Amino acid sequence: MNWICAYCGSSETESSAYRDAIDDFAMELCERDLGLVYGGARGGTLGALADAVLDGSGDVVGIIPESIFEREQPHEGLTELIITETKDERKAYMAERADGFVAFPGGLGTHEEIFETLGRAKHGFHEDPCGFLNVAGYYDHLVAHLDNAEREGFLSASQRELVLVEETPAALLAAFEARASSAAGRCRPSQ
């Protein structure tokens, strides 16, 4: 793995738990020599994450569509900023660039992006790890919902296993590494 895509909120948060998770995640990325791919804005939790990775001398690629410049100002201090015409193009670039996908606590856009990525994994378009950073129990209800969907037969066990959930950045990135190693082992040609 070389690049991790983070889906984060475009809104600010006053919660110290979320701010601490951003700092911890940035530190983990830099220590593991992993670059960050994200939505390209300078505000909200996504901008704070980009700043934290840059402060740790990490690489950050931002991908932002022109159509949301009014709501989300592009971050100008990134390693690379890619401007797309549409949000769909943004998501395609993110998918192409990243080797793993993390959903931080966030709103509708965060959920849209991670579930679209999980849907592509379900259909075999990629084997990259996908997970939720469950800071302060933020995703507890969603995890319970997914578990219920599996019990009710709407998710198969293999589909439910696509969703990694951890409470700390270190644990989530370790789970990503294990998943990536497992996928690489399945793809090796026989000798």
C-alpha positions as CSV (number, residue, x, y, z in Angstrom):
1,M,0.0,0.0,0.0
2,N,1.2,3.5,-0.8
3,W,-1.8,5.8,-0.7
4,I,-4.8,5.9,1.7
5,C,-8.0,7.7,0.6
6,A,-9.8,9.4,3.5
7,Y,-13.4,10.4,3.3
8,C,-14.0,13.1,5.9
9,G,-16.5,15.8,6.8
10,S,-16.4,19.2,5.2
11,S,-17.7,20.7,8.4
12,E,-15.8,21.8,11.4
13,T,-16.0,19.9,14.7
14,E,-15.4,21.0,18.3
15,S,-15.0,17.4,19.5
16,S,-11.5,16.8,20.8
17,A,-11.9,13.1,20.1
18,Y,-12.2,13.8,16.4
19,R,-9.3,16.3,16.3
20,D,-7.1,13.8,18.2
21,A,-8.1,11.0,15.7
22,I,-7.1,13.3,12.8
23,D,-3.7,14.0,14.4
24,D,-3.2,10.3,15.2
25,F,-4.1,9.2,11.7
26,A,-1.8,11.7,10.2
27,M,1.1,10.5,12.4
28,E,0.4,6.9,11.5
29,L,0.4,7.7,7.7
30,C,3.7,9.6,8.0
31,E,5.3,6.9,10.1
32,R,4.2,4.2,7.7
33,D,5.3,6.3,4.7
34,L,1.7,6.3,3.3
35,G,0.4,9.3,1.3
36,L,-3.1,10.8,1.8
37,V,-5.6,11.1,-1.0
38,Y,-8.6,13.2,0.0
39,G,-11.3,15.7,-1.2
40,G,-9.0,18.6,-1.8
41,A,-10.6,21.3,0.4
42,R,-8.9,23.4,3.1
43,G,-11.8,23.5,5.6
44,G,-13.6,21.0,7.8
45,T,-12.1,17.8,9.2
46,L,-10.8,17.0,5.7
47,G,-8.7,20.1,5.6
48,A,-7.5,19.5,9.1
49,L,-6.3,16.0,8.2
50,A,-4.5,17.3,5.1
51,D,-2.7,20.0,7.3
52,A,-1.7,17.4,9.9
53,V,-0.2,15.1,7.2
54,L,1.6,18.0,5.6
55,D,2.9,19.1,9.0
56,G,4.3,15.6,9.4
57,S,6.1,16.0,6.1
58,G,3.8,13.5,4.4
59,D,2.5,13.7,0.8
60,V,-1.1,14.8,0.2
61,V,-3.0,14.6,-3.0
62,G,-6.3,16.6,-3.1
63,I,-9.0,16.0,-5.7
64,I,-11.7,18.6,-5.9
65,P,-14.4,19.3,-8.5
66,E,-14.9,22.9,-9.8
67,S,-18.6,22.6,-9.0
68,I,-18.0,22.9,-5.2
69,F,-15.4,25.7,-5.1
70,E,-18.0,28.0,-3.6
71,R,-18.7,25.7,-0.7
72,E,-15.3,24.1,-0.2
73,Q,-12.3,26.2,-1.0
74,P,-9.4,24.2,-2.5
75,H,-6.3,23.7,-0.3
76,E,-3.4,25.4,-2.0
77,G,-0.5,23.9,0.0
78,L,-0.8,20.3,-1.1
79,T,1.8,18.0,-2.7
80,E,-0.7,17.8,-5.7
81,L,-4.1,19.3,-6.3
82,I,-6.2,17.8,-9.1
83,I,-9.3,19.8,-10.2
84,T,-12.1,17.8,-11.9
85,E,-15.2,19.0,-13.6
86,T,-17.6,16.7,-11.7
87,K,-17.9,14.9,-8.4
88,D,-18.1,11.6,-10.3
89,E,-14.7,12.3,-11.9
90,R,-13.3,13.2,-8.4
91,K,-14.4,9.8,-7.0
92,A,-12.9,8.0,-10.0
93,Y,-9.6,9.7,-9.5
94,M,-9.6,8.9,-5.8
95,A,-10.4,5.2,-6.6
96,E,-7.6,5.1,-9.1
97,R,-5.0,6.7,-6.9
98,A,-5.7,4.9,-3.5
99,D,-4.8,1.5,-2.2
100,G,-7.2,1.7,0.8
101,F,-10.3,3.7,1.8
102,V,-11.1,5.1,5.3
103,A,-14.4,6.8,6.4
104,F,-13.8,9.2,9.2
105,P,-16.8,10.4,11.1
106,G,-18.8,12.5,8.6
107,G,-22.1,13.2,7.0
108,L,-23.9,12.3,3.8
109,G,-20.9,12.9,1.5
110,T,-18.7,10.7,3.6
111,H,-21.2,7.9,3.6
112,E,-22.0,8.2,-0.1
113,E,-18.3,7.9,-0.9
114,I,-17.4,4.9,1.3
115,F,-20.6,3.0,0.4
116,E,-19.9,3.5,-3.3
117,T,-16.4,2.2,-2.7
118,L,-17.7,-0.8,-0.8
119,G,-20.2,-1.4,-3.6
120,R,-17.4,-1.5,-6.2
121,A,-15.5,-4.0,-3.9
122,K,-18.7,-6.2,-3.6
123,H,-18.8,-6.4,-7.4
124,G,-15.1,-7.3,-7.7
125,F,-13.8,-4.0,-9.2
126,H,-11.1,-3.8,-6.5
127,E,-9.8,-5.7,-3.5
128,D,-8.5,-2.6,-1.6
129,P,-9.3,-2.5,2.1
130,C,-12.3,-0.3,3.2
131,G,-13.0,0.7,6.7
132,F,-14.6,3.0,9.2
133,L,-12.6,4.8,11.8
134,N,-15.1,4.4,14.7
135,V,-14.0,7.4,16.8
136,A,-15.8,7.6,20.2
137,G,-18.4,5.1,19.0
138,Y,-19.5,7.3,16.1
139,Y,-20.3,4.3,13.8
140,D,-21.7,2.0,16.5
141,H,-25.2,2.2,15.1
142,L,-24.1,1.8,11.5
143,V,-22.1,-1.3,12.5
144,A,-25.2,-2.7,14.3
145,H,-27.2,-2.0,11.1
146,L,-24.7,-3.8,8.9
147,D,-24.7,-6.8,11.3
148,N,-28.5,-6.8,11.2
149,A,-28.5,-6.7,7.4
150,E,-26.3,-9.8,7.5
151,R,-28.6,-11.6,9.9
152,E,-31.6,-10.7,7.8
153,G,-29.9,-12.0,4.6
154,F,-29.4,-8.7,2.9
155,L,-25.6,-8.9,3.2
156,S,-23.7,-12.1,2.7
157,A,-20.9,-13.0,5.2
158,S,-18.3,-12.2,2.6
159,Q,-19.9,-8.8,1.9
160,R,-20.0,-8.0,5.6
161,E,-16.3,-8.9,5.9
162,L,-15.5,-6.2,3.3
163,V,-16.2,-3.6,6.1
164,L,-13.3,-3.2,8.5
165,V,-14.1,-1.2,11.7
166,E,-11.6,-0.1,14.2
167,E,-11.5,2.6,17.0
168,T,-7.9,3.8,16.4
169,P,-5.9,4.8,13.3
170,A,-3.1,2.3,14.2
171,A,-5.6,-0.6,14.5
172,L,-7.4,0.3,11.3
173,L,-4.2,0.7,9.3
174,A,-2.9,-2.6,10.7
175,A,-6.1,-4.3,9.6
176,F,-5.6,-2.7,6.1
177,E,-2.1,-4.1,5.9
178,A,-3.4,-7.5,6.8
179,R,-6.2,-7.3,4.3
180,A,-3.8,-6.1,1.5
181,S,-1.4,-8.9,2.3
182,S,-4.2,-11.5,2.2
183,A,-5.4,-10.1,-1.2
184,A,-1.9,-10.1,-2.6
185,G,-1.5,-13.7,-1.5
186,R,-4.6,-14.7,-3.4
187,C,-3.4,-13.0,-6.6
188,R,0.0,-14.7,-6.7
189,P,0.5,-16.9,-9.7
190,S,1.3,-20.6,-8.9
191,Q,4.8,-21.7,-9.2
